[in-house]
Amino acid sequence: MHIIVIEPSPSSQQGGQHLSTFEVARYLAHQGHRLSLVYFPTATEAATADLVPQYQEFCTQVIALEEGRFQRAKPWPSALAILRGLLTLQRRLAKPPGAELVYVSSHTHGFFAVLVGLWRRSTKVLHIRTAIGSGLVFHRQDRWAMAQIDRFLAVSEDVKQAWVQEFNLDPQAITPVLNGVDTTKFTPADSPGTIAALRSRLPLPSPSPNDRPPLIITYLGRLHPQKGLGVLLRAFAQLRHSRSDGEAASRGVALGGQDLYLLIAGHPVGFATPREAQTYGSSLRQQVADLGLEPWVRFLGHVDDTVSLYQASDLTVLPSIYPDPCPRSVLESLACGVPIIASRTGGIQETLTAELDPLLCEPDSAEALVAQWHRWLDWRTTDPDLGDRCRRYAQERLSSSATWQRIAAFLQQVAAT
């Protein structure tokens, strides 16, 4: 089967959905399918399209086009650019015998994907990775495109239901498949000594010999208001205040003699302009200063070795205040044996179920977040098997190999009908 993968931003620094698309594409290629990548470098993305060389290792062709979206602000230039892109694909991609799919990873380029599919008479599949109600604006061409897509994948049941309602789609046309995590890559630290060594590389003060190791709470993800980072900082300020006035001890949290740090890994993503992204990043740092948290909060920027950061943490946190579809940080943290406190919203509540449901907290509530931290920060002492249970849960329910197999089977079934 020939699969044309339309991926707007093949970058590991633009959010988890692009890494997930890359992993799916690589798996499909390893299963013997022929893949062609189509992407759209821009002035801001060109420097961070770091996944392109890796796509080139398994794709038969990698094609960069100038534009894949119809822009209402400049209709004729964008329409002509789209037409040039279609002609380029027609010239460079001869349609092979047998089945062909157009697999698009983002609704933003659904219109272009539909045009490609109609031109080539190929089946069109959209993998929905975005939540409705997250600042999305759908124009006439977007709604037309949704009606032309043949089948959909969705990263959670919550996402599926939201898109069914928004576009009046046939529920039978959408198959939900939760994201998965590579449990051979994301693994727990093998010993307390390893954890100590990893922490020694973090930008934290060295503890004196008589001090207990600090407690570390970590956020990994894109920096955006949707992720609830303002709530996170307010909650962290409340937690430190509760420690200083003895409230933590009254709640049974063993924090005596331990310092507490918040690490924030990631950079601003999902803004209309680089200036807006920079302004938001500056506002977070200003909030840290206003709350008097500068000695205890570290902004790490983009982190390549996320496994080591998970392993060095006591807890991770994801305080999303929108219906987060199926964030990778939840899966990755569990696979590393580190509990994550996450908002009860979107696909997160489909990921943390059964015995891990108690790790969920109400969104947009600093008080709820603080209460969860009080409950779980000392889990290594009060519930030392929790890390193993998180790891086992990820292996049994959230394995990436099972996710990729389901997606591959879905695409083969769609191509055969």
Secondary structure, 3 states (H helix, E strand, C coil): CEEEEECCCCCCCCCHHHHHHHHHHHHHHHCCCEEEEEECCCCCCHHHCCCHHHHHCCCCEEEECCCCCCCCCCHHHHHHHHHHHHHHHHHHCCCCCCCEEEEECCHHHHHHHHHHHHHHCCEEEEEECCCCCCCCCCCHHHHHHHHHCCEEEECCHHHHHHHHHHHCCCHHHEEECCCCECCCCCCCCCCHHHHHHHHHCCCCCCCCCCCCCCEEEEEECCECHHHCHHHHHHHHHHHHHHHHCCHHHHCCCCCCCCCEEEEEECCECCCCCHHHHHHHHHHHHHHHHHCCCCCCEEEEECCCCHHHHHHHCCEEEECCCCCCCCCHHHHHHHHCCCCEEEECCCCHHHHCCHHHHHHEECCCCHHHHHHHHHHHCCHHHHCCCHHHHHHHHHHHHCEHHHHHHHHHHHHHHHHHC
